[in-house]
Amino acid sequence: MVNVAILGFGTVGSGVAEVLSTNGGLIDQRVPNPVRLKYILDVRDFPDSPFAPLFVKDFSVIEQDPEVDVVVETIGGATIALDFTRRALAAGKNVVSSNKELVATHGCELLQLAQREGVSYLFEASVGGGIPILRPLTACLAANEITQVCGILNGTTNYILTRMIKAGLTFDQALKEAQDNGYAERDPSADVDGHDACRKICILAALSYGRHVRPDQVPTQGIRGVSLADVAYADSCGYKIKLLGRAIRQPEDKICAFVAPHLVSDENPLSGVEDVFNAISVTGNAVGDVMFYGRGAGKLPTASAVVADVIDIAKDVHKARPAQWGPGADDLVVSDDILTSRWYVRADCSVEQARAACGELQPLARGGAPKEETAFLTGPMTGPQVRKATEGLQVQSLFRVLD
């Protein structure tokens, strides 16, 4: 028998318990030994839960029980969750996590600890919720040199941008609607300021390129500055505004990784990804472009990915898995300023002033635009070049274009 303990009975933890219970018969058909839930750790009481007999409040009960094979960490954050994960691995227990903050910040350390102890540390659910992306990236695409990973990695921001595009809501109106529908937290800063997407692109970059990428190394811009004017101008030239996380291989084993709003062409499949859905495009030197799409969060989609990791471990509890990436370095991640692209600019200036500053450009039009406002697409430029060219134009918005 493979015994499982869940840490945290919030949205994801309760979903894991539900999937293990509801699909228990199916799971048992796919593993050599039955998988059973033995403990649930939470400081709160759940007397009406069907799992009430399994609750404990002291982690040492789980830590010291030799019958516990897999610990599922769904607490979140990188404090208590880090302590419990370290202790579980040191006690010789496999750990499965959905915690992107913990994996992005301490993944290298925890993977190496798991390797030393001869156990596994798996975290498929930390990126993309129920979308299978991490295992395909490291297994199905293992024959490829990954040149770029690019994706819509946060469902909350994608929902907000979709409502701005489809319903004409302002950012504040769309955010409130997302909060009312349970898609955004009371404090939405982790989502709308891009921190959640940053953690996920760090994990994707680390798996793609084999080196630890820290969140503090990744330039991150959220969507608070996106206006309905920007949405309208983008639509006028066949683009949608999307918050993208990108990781791009560079010479000398360097990585360019960043998070920022982009104008995405209607011809690009990412432009059609709407509401709370996520999509991740991976480019390999052999396979070309492949794309993974689905619900990026939610109770049961995320629990599905967590339980898939549990099943993988249950197939061979004692299987040795190598660490999936090694240490990073302070100079590993290079600035996105080295990338050349077209840019979308909205500024308080005339078209003549814009041309004088930026040279050849594509002016954009929208109904009801102020007379003194000009929006345009530049020719190919680096970040420093476009900022220098437009420094006298009273710029209101400046986004990359993903063609």
Contacts in CASP RR format, 6 or more apart in sequence:
PFRMAT RR
TARGET T0000
AUTHOR 0000-0000-0000
METHOD contacts of the structure
MODEL  1
MVNVAILGFGTVGSGVAEVLSTNGGLIDQRVPNPVRLKYILDVRDFPDSP
FAPLFVKDFSVIEQDPEVDVVVETIGGATIALDFTRRALAAGKNVVSSNK
ELVATHGCELLQLAQREGVSYLFEASVGGGIPILRPLTACLAANEITQVC
GILNGTTNYILTRMIKAGLTFDQALKEAQDNGYAERDPSADVDGHDACRK
ICILAALSYGRHVRPDQVPTQGIRGVSLADVAYADSCGYKIKLLGRAIRQ
PEDKICAFVAPHLVSDENPLSGVEDVFNAISVTGNAVGDVMFYGRGAGKL
PTASAVVADVIDIAKDVHKARPAQWGPGADDLVVSDDILTSRWYVRADCS
VEQARAACGELQPLARGGAPKEETAFLTGPMTGPQVRKATEGLQVQSLFR
VLD
1 33 0 8 1.000
1 34 0 8 1.000
1 35 0 8 1.000
1 36 0 8 1.000
2 31 0 8 1.000
2 33 0 8 1.000
2 34 0 8 1.000
2 35 0 8 1.000
2 36 0 8 1.000
2 69 0 8 1.000
2 70 0 8 1.000
2 310 0 8 1.000
2 313 0 8 1.000
2 314 0 8 1.000
2 317 0 8 1.000
3 36 0 8 1.000
3 37 0 8 1.000
3 38 0 8 1.000
3 65 0 8 1.000
3 67 0 8 1.000
3 68 0 8 1.000
3 69 0 8 1.000
3 70 0 8 1.000
4 20 0 8 1.000
4 35 0 8 1.000
4 36 0 8 1.000
4 37 0 8 1.000
4 38 0 8 1.000
4 68 0 8 1.000
4 69 0 8 1.000
4 70 0 8 1.000
4 71 0 8 1.000
4 72 0 8 1.000
4 310 0 8 1.000
5 37 0 8 1.000
5 38 0 8 1.000
5 39 0 8 1.000
5 40 0 8 1.000
5 41 0 8 1.000
5 62 0 8 1.000
5 65 0 8 1.000
5 68 0 8 1.000
5 70 0 8 1.000
5 71 0 8 1.000
5 72 0 8 1.000
6 13 0 8 1.000
6 16 0 8 1.000
6 17 0 8 1.000
6 37 0 8 1.000
6 39 0 8 1.000
6 40 0 8 1.000
6 41 0 8 1.000
6 72 0 8 1.000
6 74 0 8 1.000
7 41 0 8 1.000
7 59 0 8 1.000
7 62 0 8 1.000
7 71 0 8 1.000
7 72 0 8 1.000
7 73 0 8 1.000
7 74 0 8 1.000
7 75 0 8 1.000
7 81 0 8 1.000
7 84 0 8 1.000
8 40 0 8 1.000
8 41 0 8 1.000
8 42 0 8 1.000
8 74 0 8 1.000
8 75 0 8 1.000
9 17 0 8 1.000
9 40 0 8 1.000
9 41 0 8 1.000
9 42 0 8 1.000
9 44 0 8 1.000
9 46 0 8 1.000
9 49 0 8 1.000
9 51 0 8 1.000
9 55 0 8 1.000
10 42 0 8 1.000
10 74 0 8 1.000
11 298 0 8 1.000
11 299 0 8 1.000
11 302 0 8 1.000
12 74 0 8 1.000
12 98 0 8 1.000
12 125 0 8 1.000
12 298 0 8 1.000
12 299 0 8 1.000
12 302 0 8 1.000
12 303 0 8 1.000
12 306 0 8 1.000
13 40 0 8 1.000
13 72 0 8 1.000
13 74 0 8 1.000
13 303 0 8 1.000
13 306 0 8 1.000
14 299 0 8 1.000
15 299 0 8 1.000
15 300 0 8 1.000
15 302 0 8 1.000
15 303 0 8 1.000
16 72 0 8 1.000
16 74 0 8 1.000
16 303 0 8 1.000
16 306 0 8 1.000
16 307 0 8 1.000
16 310 0 8 1.000
17 37 0 8 1.000
17 40 0 8 1.000
17 51 0 8 1.000
18 299 0 8 1.000
18 300 0 8 1.000
18 303 0 8 1.000
19 300 0 8 1.000
19 303 0 8 1.000
19 304 0 8 1.000
19 306 0 8 1.000
19 307 0 8 1.000
20 27 0 8 1.000
20 35 0 8 1.000
20 37 0 8 1.000
20 307 0 8 1.000
20 310 0 8 1.000
21 37 0 8 1.000
21 50 0 8 1.000
21 51 0 8 1.000
23 307 0 8 1.000
24 35 0 8 1.000
27 35 0 8 1.000
27 307 0 8 1.000
27 311 0 8 1.000
27 314 0 8 1.000
28 34 0 8 1.000
28 35 0 8 1.000
30 311 0 8 1.000
30 315 0 8 1.000
31 311 0 8 1.000
31 314 0 8 1.000
31 315 0 8 1.000
32 314 0 8 1.000
32 315 0 8 1.000
33 314 0 8 1.000
33 317 0 8 1.000
35 310 0 8 1.000
35 311 0 8 1.000
35 314 0 8 1.000
37 51 0 8 1.000
37 54 0 8 1.000
38 54 0 8 1.000
38 65 0 8 1.000
38 67 0 8 1.000
38 68 0 8 1.000
39 54 0 8 1.000
39 55 0 8 1.000
39 56 0 8 1.000
39 61 0 8 1.000
39 62 0 8 1.000
39 65 0 8 1.000
39 68 0 8 1.000
40 51 0 8 1.000
40 54 0 8 1.000
40 55 0 8 1.000
40 56 0 8 1.000
41 55 0 8 1.000
41 56 0 8 1.000
41 57 0 8 1.000
41 59 0 8 1.000
41 62 0 8 1.000
42 55 0 8 1.000
42 57 0 8 1.000
43 57 0 8 1.000
45 55 0 8 1.000
46 52 0 8 1.000
46 55 0 8 1.000
49 55 0 8 1.000
56 62 0 8 1.000
59 84 0 8 1.000
59 87 0 8 1.000
62 68 0 8 1.000
62 71 0 8 1.000
62 88 0 8 1.000
63 87 0 8 1.000
63 88 0 8 1.000
63 91 0 8 1.000
63 93 0 8 1.000
64 91 0 8 1.000
68 93 0 8 1.000
69 93 0 8 1.000
69 94 0 8 1.000
69 313 0 8 1.000
69 314 0 8 1.000
69 317 0 8 1.000
70 93 0 8 1.000
70 94 0 8 1.000
70 95 0 8 1.000
70 96 0 8 1.000
70 310 0 8 1.000
70 313 0 8 1.000
70 314 0 8 1.000
70 317 0 8 1.000
71 84 0 8 1.000
71 85 0 8 1.000
71 88 0 8 1.000
71 93 0 8 1.000
71 94 0 8 1.000
71 95 0 8 1.000
71 96 0 8 1.000
72 95 0 8 1.000
72 96 0 8 1.000
72 97 0 8 1.000
72 306 0 8 1.000
72 310 0 8 1.000
73 81 0 8 1.000
73 84 0 8 1.000
73 85 0 8 1.000
73 88 0 8 1.000
73 95 0 8 1.000
73 96 0 8 1.000
73 97 0 8 1.000
73 98 0 8 1.000
73 99 0 8 1.000
73 102 0 8 1.000
74 97 0 8 1.000
74 98 0 8 1.000
74 99 0 8 1.000
74 306 0 8 1.000
75 81 0 8 1.000
75 84 0 8 1.000
75 99 0 8 1.000
76 98 0 8 1.000
76 99 0 8 1.000
76 101 0 8 1.000
76 102 0 8 1.000
77 99 0 8 1.000
77 101 0 8 1.000
77 102 0 8 1.000
78 99 0 8 1.000
78 101 0 8 1.000
78 102 0 8 1.000
78 105 0 8 1.000
78 106 0 8 1.000
81 97 0 8 1.000
81 99 0 8 1.000
81 102 0 8 1.000
82 102 0 8 1.000
82 106 0 8 1.000
85 95 0 8 1.000
85 97 0 8 1.000
85 102 0 8 1.000
85 110 0 8 1.000
85 121 0 8 1.000
86 110 0 8 1.000
86 113 0 8 1.000
88 95 0 8 1.000
89 95 0 8 1.000
89 110 0 8 1.000
89 113 0 8 1.000
89 114 0 8 1.000
89 117 0 8 1.000
89 119 0 8 1.000
89 121 0 8 1.000
90 113 0 8 1.000
90 117 0 8 1.000
92 117 0 8 1.000
92 118 0 8 1.000
92 119 0 8 1.000
93 119 0 8 1.000
94 114 0 8 1.000
94 119 0 8 1.000
94 120 0 8 1.000
94 121 0 8 1.000
94 122 0 8 1.000
94 313 0 8 1.000
94 317 0 8 1.000
95 110 0 8 1.000
95 114 0 8 1.000
95 119 0 8 1.000
95 120 0 8 1.000
95 121 0 8 1.000
95 122 0 8 1.000
96 122 0 8 1.000
96 123 0 8 1.000
96 125 0 8 1.000
96 306 0 8 1.000
96 309 0 8 1.000
96 310 0 8 1.000
96 313 0 8 1.000
97 103 0 8 1.000
97 121 0 8 1.000
97 122 0 8 1.000
97 123 0 8 1.000
97 125 0 8 1.000
97 126 0 8 1.000
98 123 0 8 1.000
98 125 0 8 1.000
98 126 0 8 1.000
98 129 0 8 1.000
98 302 0 8 1.000
98 305 0 8 1.000
98 306 0 8 1.000
99 123 0 8 1.000
99 126 0 8 1.000
100 123 0 8 1.000
100 126 0 8 1.000
100 127 0 8 1.000
100 196 0 8 1.000
100 199 0 8 1.000
100 200 0 8 1.000
100 203 0 8 1.000
101 199 0 8 1.000
102 110 0 8 1.000
103 110 0 8 1.000
103 123 0 8 1.000
103 126 0 8 1.000
103 199 0 8 1.000
103 203 0 8 1.000
104 126 0 8 1.000
104 198 0 8 1.000
104 199 0 8 1.000
104 200 0 8 1.000
104 202 0 8 1.000
104 203 0 8 1.000
104 213 0 8 1.000
104 214 0 8 1.000
104 215 0 8 1.000
105 199 0 8 1.000
105 214 0 8 1.000
105 215 0 8 1.000
107 121 0 8 1.000
107 206 0 8 1.000
107 212 0 8 1.000
107 325 0 8 1.000
108 206 0 8 1.000
108 212 0 8 1.000
108 323 0 8 1.000
108 325 0 8 1.000
108 326 0 8 1.000
108 327 0 8 1.000
108 328 0 8 1.000
110 121 0 8 1.000
111 121 0 8 1.000
111 323 0 8 1.000
111 324 0 8 1.000
111 325 0 8 1.000
111 326 0 8 1.000
112 323 0 8 1.000
112 326 0 8 1.000
113 121 0 8 1.000
114 120 0 8 1.000
114 121 0 8 1.000
114 321 0 8 1.000
114 323 0 8 1.000
115 320 0 8 1.000
115 321 0 8 1.000
115 322 0 8 1.000
115 323 0 8 1.000
118 318 0 8 1.000
118 320 0 8 1.000
120 312 0 8 1.000
120 313 0 8 1.000
120 319 0 8 1.000
120 321 0 8 1.000
122 309 0 8 1.000
122 312 0 8 1.000
122 313 0 8 1.000
122 321 0 8 1.000
123 134 0 8 1.000
123 203 0 8 1.000
123 309 0 8 1.000
124 132 0 8 1.000
124 133 0 8 1.000
124 134 0 8 1.000
124 135 0 8 1.000
124 305 0 8 1.000
124 306 0 8 1.000
124 308 0 8 1.000
124 309 0 8 1.000
125 302 0 8 1.000
125 303 0 8 1.000
125 305 0 8 1.000
125 306 0 8 1.000
125 309 0 8 1.000
126 134 0 8 1.000
126 200 0 8 1.000
126 203 0 8 1.000
127 133 0 8 1.000
127 134 0 8 1.000
127 153 0 8 1.000
127 200 0 8 1.000
127 203 0 8 1.000
127 204 0 8 1.000
127 280 0 8 1.000
128 153 0 8 1.000
128 200 0 8 1.000
128 278 0 8 1.000
128 280 0 8 1.000
128 294 0 8 1.000
128 296 0 8 1.000
128 297 0 8 1.000
128 305 0 8 1.000
129 278 0 8 1.000
129 295 0 8 1.000
129 296 0 8 1.000
129 297 0 8 1.000
129 298 0 8 1.000
129 301 0 8 1.000
129 302 0 8 1.000
129 305 0 8 1.000
130 294 0 8 1.000
130 295 0 8 1.000
130 296 0 8 1.000
130 301 0 8 1.000
130 302 0 8 1.000
130 304 0 8 1.000
130 305 0 8 1.000
131 278 0 8 1.000
131 280 0 8 1.000
131 292 0 8 1.000
131 293 0 8 1.000
131 294 0 8 1.000
131 295 0 8 1.000
131 296 0 8 1.000
131 301 0 8 1.000
131 305 0 8 1.000
132 292 0 8 1.000
132 305 0 8 1.000
132 308 0 8 1.000
133 204 0 8 1.000
133 280 0 8 1.000
133 292 0 8 1.000
134 203 0 8 1.000
134 204 0 8 1.000
134 207 0 8 1.000
135 312 0 8 1.000
136 292 0 8 1.000
137 146 0 8 1.000
137 149 0 8 1.000
137 204 0 8 1.000
137 207 0 8 1.000
137 208 0 8 1.000
137 282 0 8 1.000
138 207 0 8 1.000
138 324 0 8 1.000
141 282 0 8 1.000
141 284 0 8 1.000
141 287 0 8 1.000
141 290 0 8 1.000
143 286 0 8 1.000
144 284 0 8 1.000
144 285 0 8 1.000
144 286 0 8 1.000
144 287 0 8 1.000
144 288 0 8 1.000
145 249 0 8 1.000
145 284 0 8 1.000
145 285 0 8 1.000
145 286 0 8 1.000
146 208 0 8 1.000
146 209 0 8 1.000
146 249 0 8 1.000
146 282 0 8 1.000
146 283 0 8 1.000
146 284 0 8 1.000
146 285 0 8 1.000
147 248 0 8 1.000
147 249 0 8 1.000
147 283 0 8 1.000
147 284 0 8 1.000
147 285 0 8 1.000
148 246 0 8 1.000
148 247 0 8 1.000
148 248 0 8 1.000
148 249 0 8 1.000
148 281 0 8 1.000
148 282 0 8 1.000
148 283 0 8 1.000
148 284 0 8 1.000
149 201 0 8 1.000
149 204 0 8 1.000
149 205 0 8 1.000
149 208 0 8 1.000
149 246 0 8 1.000
149 247 0 8 1.000
149 280 0 8 1.000
149 281 0 8 1.000
149 282 0 8 1.000
149 283 0 8 1.000
150 244 0 8 1.000
150 245 0 8 1.000
150 246 0 8 1.000
150 247 0 8 1.000
150 270 0 8 1.000
150 280 0 8 1.000
150 281 0 8 1.000
150 283 0 8 1.000
150 402 0 8 1.000
151 244 0 8 1.000
151 245 0 8 1.000
151 246 0 8 1.000
151 270 0 8 1.000
151 278 0 8 1.000
151 279 0 8 1.000
151 280 0 8 1.000
151 281 0 8 1.000
152 158 0 8 1.000
152 242 0 8 1.000
152 243 0 8 1.000
152 244 0 8 1.000
152 270 0 8 1.000
152 273 0 8 1.000
152 277 0 8 1.000
152 278 0 8 1.000
152 279 0 8 1.000
152 280 0 8 1.000
153 196 0 8 1.000
153 197 0 8 1.000
153 200 0 8 1.000
153 201 0 8 1.000
153 243 0 8 1.000
153 244 0 8 1.000
153 245 0 8 1.000
153 259 0 8 1.000
153 278 0 8 1.000
153 280 0 8 1.000
154 191 0 8 1.000
154 194 0 8 1.000
154 196 0 8 1.000
154 197 0 8 1.000
154 200 0 8 1.000
154 243 0 8 1.000
154 278 0 8 1.000
155 183 0 8 1.000
155 191 0 8 1.000
155 275 0 8 1.000
155 276 0 8 1.000
155 277 0 8 1.000
155 278 0 8 1.000
155 296 0 8 1.000
155 297 0 8 1.000
156 178 0 8 1.000
156 183 0 8 1.000
156 184 0 8 1.000
156 188 0 8 1.000
156 191 0 8 1.000
156 192 0 8 1.000
156 196 0 8 1.000
156 276 0 8 1.000
156 297 0 8 1.000
157 191 0 8 1.000
157 192 0 8 1.000
157 194 0 8 1.000
157 197 0 8 1.000
157 222 0 8 1.000
157 223 0 8 1.000
157 243 0 8 1.000
158 242 0 8 1.000
158 243 0 8 1.000
158 273 0 8 1.000
158 274 0 8 1.000
158 275 0 8 1.000
158 276 0 8 1.000
158 277 0 8 1.000
158 278 0 8 1.000
159 174 0 8 1.000
159 178 0 8 1.000
159 183 0 8 1.000
159 184 0 8 1.000
159 275 0 8 1.000
159 276 0 8 1.000
160 171 0 8 1.000
160 174 0 8 1.000
160 175 0 8 1.000
160 178 0 8 1.000
160 184 0 8 1.000
160 192 0 8 1.000
160 223 0 8 1.000
161 174 0 8 1.000
161 223 0 8 1.000
161 226 0 8 1.000
161 231 0 8 1.000
161 240 0 8 1.000
161 241 0 8 1.000
161 242 0 8 1.000
161 243 0 8 1.000
162 274 0 8 1.000
162 275 0 8 1.000
163 169 0 8 1.000
163 173 0 8 1.000
163 174 0 8 1.000
163 177 0 8 1.000
163 178 0 8 1.000
164 170 0 8 1.000
164 171 0 8 1.000
164 174 0 8 1.000
164 226 0 8 1.000
164 228 0 8 1.000
164 231 0 8 1.000
164 241 0 8 1.000
165 231 0 8 1.000
165 235 0 8 1.000
165 240 0 8 1.000
165 241 0 8 1.000
166 274 0 8 1.000
167 174 0 8 1.000
168 228 0 8 1.000
168 231 0 8 1.000
169 177 0 8 1.000
170 227 0 8 1.000
170 228 0 8 1.000
171 223 0 8 1.000
171 224 0 8 1.000
171 225 0 8 1.000
171 226 0 8 1.000
171 227 0 8 1.000
175 184 0 8 1.000
175 188 0 8 1.000
175 192 0 8 1.000
178 184 0 8 1.000
178 188 0 8 1.000
179 185 0 8 1.000
179 186 0 8 1.000
179 188 0 8 1.000
183 276 0 8 1.000
184 191 0 8 1.000
184 192 0 8 1.000
185 191 0 8 1.000
189 195 0 8 1.000
190 196 0 8 1.000
192 222 0 8 1.000
192 223 0 8 1.000
192 224 0 8 1.000
193 220 0 8 1.000
193 222 0 8 1.000
193 224 0 8 1.000
194 220 0 8 1.000
194 221 0 8 1.000
194 222 0 8 1.000
194 223 0 8 1.000
194 243 0 8 1.000
194 259 0 8 1.000
195 215 0 8 1.000
195 220 0 8 1.000
197 220 0 8 1.000
197 243 0 8 1.000
197 245 0 8 1.000
197 259 0 8 1.000
198 215 0 8 1.000
198 218 0 8 1.000
198 220 0 8 1.000
198 245 0 8 1.000
198 259 0 8 1.000
199 215 0 8 1.000
200 245 0 8 1.000
201 213 0 8 1.000
201 218 0 8 1.000
201 245 0 8 1.000
201 246 0 8 1.000
201 247 0 8 1.000
201 257 0 8 1.000
201 258 0 8 1.000
201 259 0 8 1.000
202 213 0 8 1.000
202 214 0 8 1.000
202 215 0 8 1.000
202 218 0 8 1.000
202 257 0 8 1.000
204 247 0 8 1.000
204 280 0 8 1.000
205 213 0 8 1.000
205 247 0 8 1.000
205 255 0 8 1.000
205 257 0 8 1.000
206 212 0 8 1.000
206 213 0 8 1.000
206 324 0 8 1.000
206 325 0 8 1.000
206 326 0 8 1.000
207 324 0 8 1.000
207 325 0 8 1.000
208 247 0 8 1.000
208 249 0 8 1.000
208 282 0 8 1.000
209 247 0 8 1.000
209 249 0 8 1.000
209 253 0 8 1.000
209 255 0 8 1.000
209 325 0 8 1.000
210 324 0 8 1.000
210 325 0 8 1.000
210 326 0 8 1.000
211 253 0 8 1.000
211 255 0 8 1.000
211 325 0 8 1.000
211 326 0 8 1.000
211 327 0 8 1.000
211 328 0 8 1.000
211 329 0 8 1.000
211 332 0 8 1.000
212 325 0 8 1.000
212 326 0 8 1.000
212 327 0 8 1.000
212 328 0 8 1.000
213 247 0 8 1.000
213 255 0 8 1.000
213 257 0 8 1.000
213 328 0 8 1.000
213 332 0 8 1.000
213 333 0 8 1.000
214 328 0 8 1.000
214 333 0 8 1.000
217 257 0 8 1.000
217 330 0 8 1.000
217 332 0 8 1.000
217 333 0 8 1.000
218 257 0 8 1.000
218 258 0 8 1.000
218 259 0 8 1.000
218 333 0 8 1.000
219 258 0 8 1.000
219 259 0 8 1.000
219 260 0 8 1.000
219 335 0 8 1.000
219 336 0 8 1.000
220 258 0 8 1.000
220 259 0 8 1.000
220 260 0 8 1.000
221 259 0 8 1.000
221 260 0 8 1.000
221 261 0 8 1.000
222 243 0 8 1.000
222 259 0 8 1.000
222 260 0 8 1.000
222 261 0 8 1.000
223 241 0 8 1.000
223 243 0 8 1.000
223 261 0 8 1.000
225 261 0 8 1.000
225 397 0 8 1.000
226 241 0 8 1.000
226 261 0 8 1.000
226 397 0 8 1.000
227 396 0 8 1.000
227 397 0 8 1.000
229 346 0 8 1.000
229 366 0 8 1.000
229 369 0 8 1.000
229 373 0 8 1.000
229 375 0 8 1.000
229 396 0 8 1.000
229 397 0 8 1.000
230 241 0 8 1.000
230 344 0 8 1.000
230 346 0 8 1.000
230 375 0 8 1.000
230 397 0 8 1.000
230 399 0 8 1.000
231 241 0 8 1.000
232 366 0 8 1.000
232 367 0 8 1.000
233 344 0 8 1.000
233 346 0 8 1.000
233 364 0 8 1.000
233 365 0 8 1.000
233 366 0 8 1.000
233 375 0 8 1.000
234 240 0 8 1.000
234 241 0 8 1.000
234 263 0 8 1.000
234 344 0 8 1.000
236 364 0 8 1.000
236 365 0 8 1.000
236 366 0 8 1.000
237 362 0 8 1.000
237 364 0 8 1.000
237 377 0 8 1.000
238 265 0 8 1.000
238 266 0 8 1.000
239 263 0 8 1.000
239 264 0 8 1.000
239 265 0 8 1.000
239 266 0 8 1.000
239 271 0 8 1.000
239 344 0 8 1.000
239 401 0 8 1.000
240 263 0 8 1.000
240 264 0 8 1.000
240 266 0 8 1.000
240 271 0 8 1.000
240 272 0 8 1.000
241 261 0 8 1.000
241 262 0 8 1.000
241 263 0 8 1.000
241 264 0 8 1.000
241 399 0 8 1.000
242 261 0 8 1.000
242 262 0 8 1.000
242 264 0 8 1.000
242 270 0 8 1.000
242 271 0 8 1.000
242 273 0 8 1.000
243 259 0 8 1.000
243 260 0 8 1.000
243 261 0 8 1.000
243 262 0 8 1.000
244 259 0 8 1.000
244 260 0 8 1.000
244 261 0 8 1.000
244 262 0 8 1.000
244 264 0 8 1.000
244 270 0 8 1.000
244 402 0 8 1.000
245 257 0 8 1.000
245 258 0 8 1.000
245 259 0 8 1.000
245 260 0 8 1.000
246 256 0 8 1.000
246 257 0 8 1.000
246 258 0 8 1.000
246 259 0 8 1.000
246 336 0 8 1.000
247 255 0 8 1.000
247 256 0 8 1.000
247 257 0 8 1.000
248 255 0 8 1.000
248 256 0 8 1.000
248 257 0 8 1.000
248 339 0 8 1.000
249 255 0 8 1.000
250 256 0 8 1.000
250 334 0 8 1.000
250 338 0 8 1.000
254 331 0 8 1.000
254 332 0 8 1.000
254 333 0 8 1.000
254 334 0 8 1.000
255 332 0 8 1.000
255 333 0 8 1.000
255 334 0 8 1.000
256 333 0 8 1.000
256 334 0 8 1.000
256 335 0 8 1.000
256 336 0 8 1.000
256 338 0 8 1.000
256 339 0 8 1.000
257 333 0 8 1.000
257 336 0 8 1.000
258 336 0 8 1.000
260 336 0 8 1.000
260 399 0 8 1.000
260 400 0 8 1.000
261 399 0 8 1.000
262 399 0 8 1.000
262 400 0 8 1.000
262 401 0 8 1.000
262 402 0 8 1.000
263 344 0 8 1.000
263 377 0 8 1.000
263 399 0 8 1.000
263 400 0 8 1.000
263 401 0 8 1.000
263 402 0 8 1.000
264 270 0 8 1.000
264 271 0 8 1.000
264 402 0 8 1.000
265 271 0 8 1.000
265 401 0 8 1.000
265 402 0 8 1.000
265 403 0 8 1.000
266 272 0 8 1.000
268 402 0 8 1.000
268 403 0 8 1.000
269 279 0 8 1.000
269 281 0 8 1.000
269 291 0 8 1.000
270 279 0 8 1.000
270 281 0 8 1.000
270 291 0 8 1.000
270 402 0 8 1.000
273 279 0 8 1.000
273 293 0 8 1.000
276 295 0 8 1.000
276 296 0 8 1.000
276 297 0 8 1.000
277 293 0 8 1.000
277 294 0 8 1.000
277 295 0 8 1.000
277 296 0 8 1.000
278 293 0 8 1.000
278 294 0 8 1.000
278 295 0 8 1.000
278 296 0 8 1.000
278 297 0 8 1.000
279 291 0 8 1.000
279 292 0 8 1.000
279 293 0 8 1.000
279 294 0 8 1.000
280 291 0 8 1.000
280 292 0 8 1.000
280 293 0 8 1.000
281 289 0 8 1.000
281 290 0 8 1.000
281 291 0 8 1.000
282 289 0 8 1.000
282 290 0 8 1.000
282 291 0 8 1.000
282 292 0 8 1.000
283 289 0 8 1.000
284 290 0 8 1.000
294 301 0 8 1.000
295 301 0 8 1.000
296 302 0 8 1.000
313 319 0 8 1.000
336 383 0 8 1.000
337 382 0 8 1.000
337 383 0 8 1.000
337 384 0 8 1.000
338 382 0 8 1.000
339 382 0 8 1.000
339 383 0 8 1.000
339 400 0 8 1.000
340 380 0 8 1.000
340 381 0 8 1.000
340 382 0 8 1.000
341 380 0 8 1.000
341 381 0 8 1.000
341 400 0 8 1.000
341 401 0 8 1.000
341 402 0 8 1.000
341 403 0 8 1.000
342 377 0 8 1.000
342 378 0 8 1.000
342 379 0 8 1.000
342 380 0 8 1.000
342 381 0 8 1.000
342 400 0 8 1.000
342 401 0 8 1.000
342 403 0 8 1.000
343 377 0 8 1.000
343 378 0 8 1.000
343 379 0 8 1.000
343 381 0 8 1.000
343 383 0 8 1.000
343 386 0 8 1.000
343 398 0 8 1.000
343 399 0 8 1.000
343 400 0 8 1.000
343 401 0 8 1.000
344 375 0 8 1.000
344 376 0 8 1.000
344 377 0 8 1.000
344 397 0 8 1.000
344 398 0 8 1.000
344 399 0 8 1.000
344 400 0 8 1.000
344 401 0 8 1.000
345 354 0 8 1.000
345 358 0 8 1.000
345 375 0 8 1.000
345 376 0 8 1.000
345 377 0 8 1.000
345 378 0 8 1.000
345 386 0 8 1.000
345 390 0 8 1.000
345 393 0 8 1.000
345 395 0 8 1.000
345 397 0 8 1.000
345 398 0 8 1.000
346 373 0 8 1.000
346 374 0 8 1.000
346 375 0 8 1.000
346 395 0 8 1.000
346 396 0 8 1.000
346 397 0 8 1.000
346 398 0 8 1.000
347 354 0 8 1.000
347 373 0 8 1.000
347 374 0 8 1.000
347 375 0 8 1.000
347 390 0 8 1.000
347 393 0 8 1.000
347 394 0 8 1.000
347 395 0 8 1.000
347 396 0 8 1.000
348 372 0 8 1.000
348 373 0 8 1.000
348 374 0 8 1.000
348 393 0 8 1.000
348 394 0 8 1.000
348 396 0 8 1.000
349 357 0 8 1.000
349 372 0 8 1.000
349 374 0 8 1.000
349 392 0 8 1.000
349 393 0 8 1.000
349 394 0 8 1.000
350 372 0 8 1.000
350 374 0 8 1.000
351 363 0 8 1.000
351 374 0 8 1.000
351 376 0 8 1.000
353 374 0 8 1.000
353 393 0 8 1.000
354 361 0 8 1.000
354 363 0 8 1.000
354 374 0 8 1.000
354 376 0 8 1.000
354 393 0 8 1.000
355 361 0 8 1.000
357 389 0 8 1.000
357 390 0 8 1.000
357 392 0 8 1.000
357 393 0 8 1.000
358 376 0 8 1.000
358 378 0 8 1.000
358 379 0 8 1.000
358 381 0 8 1.000
358 386 0 8 1.000
358 389 0 8 1.000
358 390 0 8 1.000
360 379 0 8 1.000
361 376 0 8 1.000
361 377 0 8 1.000
361 378 0 8 1.000
361 379 0 8 1.000
362 376 0 8 1.000
362 377 0 8 1.000
363 374 0 8 1.000
363 375 0 8 1.000
363 376 0 8 1.000
364 375 0 8 1.000
364 376 0 8 1.000
364 377 0 8 1.000
366 375 0 8 1.000
369 375 0 8 1.000
373 396 0 8 1.000
375 397 0 8 1.000
377 401 0 8 1.000
378 386 0 8 1.000
378 389 0 8 1.000
381 389 0 8 1.000
386 398 0 8 1.000
387 398 0 8 1.000
390 398 0 8 1.000
END
